[in-house]
């Protein structure tokens, strides 16, 4: 059998049409530090999953027009790639195909492209400036280097290093795809259209300079990680009719105020953890405060819990060391032992519930006042 790959003295890895990657790393990985560029010859129809991932010295790739599909993580973490031209004929770029190729400045996509997998062109905190789509593509388009669906209804990806402080999403857009603005390092303000309906998870994650955000009324759910680690976000407006707040949606945001909309029924995992909120009113209708919801909110001094509340889960108020007192409503049946762990200044807990068996969650030094016992004592005195 003839060899289906070669590496020449200039570090060019050439893949011939007979190459098929087996389970595990292909043989050329033993010489990966020598590989400076990749040439795939005519006749190869597919770049298989993981074929060239982690070839960290590769600076250039040349693909033939016979290629129809680029597989999952095919070039992931090829950190020295600077520009990628995907040839005409490619119909699919699969999930994570070029993920974490942090030095790529520009992607050029062909008119033939029909499917783009999740995180296919996401380069993390990289140098991506534009994603460009050839004229004639019936599925995707680009506007000033920003990737959209062809009908402009879905914003798919904003290049993370694009030098814009402000950006207005077009009025036609109804959906923001998962991670579409994540790691956009220069953005300070994004204007969302009134017709927006859906935000994908991690929409604005790690937009460290984002200062303000007004979410239009048509959005019903703020998804998980939507504003995770937006370290400059201090001004926020949410829809009145919002129905859900996802896990870690605002974790590590320096918000000092937060109003939970009335339609929300549960506070998800770490939804407001590590924020700078000073007080919070949890509205009626919420039945659960989930794991780590207010974890390490060190400025939190005042909490008002609703009568509808039934359970408070692990670490919900852990390390909220400015909290001095709290009242537990009568319908609460479960409080996890470490809910108030690290609340070193918690002095007074008023317990209205009579169905909690264990009091292990009461931190050392805090005074527990059982309101129902006080009421019983008052009644007995009246008799």
N, C-alpha and C positions, 0 to 999 in steps of 0.2 A: 504494500500500500504506500503510495507517495505521501509525503508530508503535506499537511493541509495548512500549515502556517510557517512563516520564516521571520527571523529578525536579522536585519543587515547591520553593517558596521555603523550606520548613522542612526540606529535605534528605531528604524521603521518596521513595525509589525505588519506583515501582509497576511491577510486571511483569504484563502481560496474557497471556491464554491463547495468543496467537499468537507469543509470544517463543520463539526457538530460537537458542541460542548457536552460532555458527559456530566454525571453527578460529581460534585466537588469542583475544585478549581482546575481550569485547563492547564496543560503542561507549561505554557509560556509564562505562567505566574511565577515560576521559579526564577525567571529573568526579568521580572516586572520593572526593576529599577533601570534597566537598559532601554525600556520602551519609551520613545519620545513622540511618536506619532503612529497612527493606525490607518492602514489602507485596506479597505474591503473590496475585493475584486468583483467584476461583473458575474452575474449568475447567482450570487447569494440573495435569497429572497427575504430572509428574516435575520435580524440581530437578536439572538436569544436572550432570555432572562439572565442577568448578571454576567454576561460575557466579558465585559471590560471594566466592571466596577472596581474602584480603588486602585486604578493604575495612575498613581499620583504624579508621574512625570510626563504624562501625555499632554501635548500642547495642541495637536491638530488631529482631526479625523477626516477621512475622505470616504464617502459612501457612494455606492453605485445607484443608478436609476432602477436597478432590478429589485431593490429593497422595497418591501411592502409593509413591514412591521418592525418597530424597534421595541424590544421586550422590556419587562419590568427591571428596573435598576440596571439597565444595560450599561450605562456610562456613569452611574452614580458615584459621587465623590472623586471624579477625575478633576482634581482641584486646580490643575494648571491650564485646562482648556479655556480659551479666551473668546472664541466665536464658533457658533455651530450653524451650519447650513444643512438642513434636512432636504434631501433631493426630491424632485418630482417623482411621484410613484408611491411614496410612503403614504399609507392610509391610516396607520395607527401609531401613536407614541404612547406606550403603556405607562402604568403607574411608576412614579419615581425614576423614570428613565434617565433624567439628567439631574436628579436631586443632589443638592450640596456640591454642585460644580461651581464653587464659589467665585471663580475668576471669570466666568463667562460674562461678557458685556452685552452680547446681542444674540438672539435666536432668530433664524429665518425659516419660516414654515411654508411648505409648498401648497399649491392650489388643490392637490389631491388629498390632503389630510382631512380625515373624517372623524377621528376619535382621539381624545387626549385624556390620559389617565390622571388620577389624583396625584398631585405634587410632581407631575412630569417635568416641569420647568422651574421648580422652586429651588432656589440656591441658598436658602437661609439668609444669613447676614452677609450676603455676597455683593458683587459689583454689577448686577444686571441693570442695564439701562433701557433696553427695549426688547419687545417681542413683535416681530414683523411677519405679517401674513401676505402671501402672494395674491395678486388680483385673480379673481375667478374662483376663489375658494367659496364653496356653497355652505360651509358649516361654521367658519370662524372669520373674524376680521380683526384688524388692529386700528386703533385711533391714537395717533401720536405715541405709538409704542406700547399701548395698553391693550391687552388681549380681551376680546369679547366674543360671544356667540355671534353668528352672522346677522341675526335680527337685532342685535344690540340690547337684548332683553336681559342677558346675563353677563355681568362683569366677571371674567375668569381669573385675570391676574394683572396686578399693577406692579411693574418692575421695582424691586426693593431699593435700588440705588438711583432711581429717577429723581432728578433734581427739581422737585416741586414742593413748595411749602404748603400750597393749597391746591385742592383738586375738586372739581364739581362733577359728580357722576351724572351722565346724561339722563334726560327726562324719560327716555324709553326704557330704562333699566328697572326691572322688577325684582331681580335676584342678585345677591352678592355671593359668589361661590366660596366654598371653604378656603380659608387662608389667602383670599384674594389680595388683601392689603398687608399681609403679615410681613414684618421686618422692614416696612417702608421707612427708611431712616430719616428722611427729610420732611415728611408730612407733619404739618401742625394742625391743619383743619381740612376736613372732607365734608362737602355738602352733599347730602343724600336727597334724591328726588322724592316728591310727595307720593309717587306711585310705587315706591319700594314695598315689597311684601315679605321677602325672605332674606335672612342673613345666614350664611353657613358658619360652621364652627371655626374658631380662630380667625374670624374676619379681619380684625385689626390687631391681632396678637403681636406683641413686641414692636409696636409703633411707638418708640420711646419718646418722640417729640410731639405726639398728638396731644393738643391742649384742650380741645372742646369737641363735643359731639351732640348733635340733635337728631334723634332717631324719629323718623316720621310715624304718624299714627297708624299706617297700614301694617306695620310690623307687629306681630303678635307674640313672638318669642325672641329673647336675646339668648343665643346659643352658647354652648360651652366654650370657654376660652375666648369669647368674642373680643374682649379688651384686655386680655391677660398681659400683664407687665407693660401697660401703657403708662410709663413712669412720670409723664407730665400732664396726664388727664385730670383736670380739676373742675371742668364745667361740663355738665351732663344733663340732657333732657330725654326722658323716656316717655313712650306713649301711655296715656291714661288707661287704655284698655289692654295693656300688656297681660299675657297669661302665663308666661314662664320666664324664669331666669336660670340659665344653665350653669353647670359646675364650673367654678373658677372664672366666671364671666368677667369679674372685675378685680381679681387677685393682683396685688401689687400696684393698684392705681392709687394715687395720692388724694383721693376724694375725701373731702371733709364733711360733706353732706350727701345723704342718699335717701330718696323717698321711694318706698316700695309700692308699686301700683296695686290697686285693690283686687285685680283679677288673679294675682299670683296666689297659689295654694300651698307651695312648698319652697323652702329655701334650700337649694341644692348644695352639693359638696363645695366648701371653700368659696362660695359665691362672692363674699365680700372680705375674704381673708387678707390680712396685711394692708388694709386701707387705713385712712386717717380719720374715719368718721368719728364724730364726738357723741352723737346720740342717734338712736334708731327707734322708730315706731313701727312695729310689725303689725300689719292690718288684720282685721277679722277675716276669717276664711283660711288662713294659713294653719295647717295642722301639724306640720313637721319642720323642725330646724335641723338640717342635716349635718353630717360629719364636717367639722372644721369651718362652719359657715362664717363665723366671725373670728377665726383663729388669729391671734396676735394683732388684734385691733387695739393697739396700745393707748390710743386716745379716747376710746369708748368709755363714756362716763354714765350714760343713762340709756336704759333699755326698757321699752314698754312692750310686754307680751300680750297677745290677744286671748280672749276667752275660748276661742276655737282650738287653741294649741293642745296637742295630745302627746307629743314626744319631742325630746331634745337629745340628739345623738352625739357620738364621740367628739370630744375636743371642740364643741361648738363655740365656746367662749374661752378657750384655753389661752392663757397669757394676755388676757384683757386686764392689764394690771392697773388701769385707772377706774375700773368698775368698783363702786363702793356698796351698792345695794341692788337688789332685784326682787321682783314678786313673781311667784310661780302660780299660774292660774289653776282653777279647780279641776279642769278636764285632763290635765297632764297625768298620764299613767306610767311614763317611763322617762328616766333621766340617767344617762350613762355616767359611770363613776368619775370619769376624767373631764366632764363638761366644764368645770370651773378650775381645773388644774392650772396653777401659775397665776391665778387672780389674787395676788398678794395683798391687795387693799380691799378685798370684798369683806365687808363687816356685817352686813345685815341681809338675811334672806327671809322673806315672808312667804310661807308655804300655804296655799289655799287648797291644794289637793289632799284628799284623804285616802287615795288608792296607791300611793307610792310605798312599796314595801321597804326598800333599802334607802338609807340616808348616807351611804358611803360617798356620795358626790358632794357633800357639804365640806368645803375646805376648812382646814385647821384655822382657828381664830375667828371664824364667821359665826355670828349669832343667828340661830335658826328660830324663827317665830312661826309657830303653827297657828294660823289665824282661826281655824275651826276650834282649837282647844281654848283659845282666848274667848271666842264667842260662847262656848259651852260654859266657861267659868262665869261670864257675865250673866248668862241665863240662870245659872244656879243661884247666883247672888240675888237676882230679882225675886226668886221664889222664897 
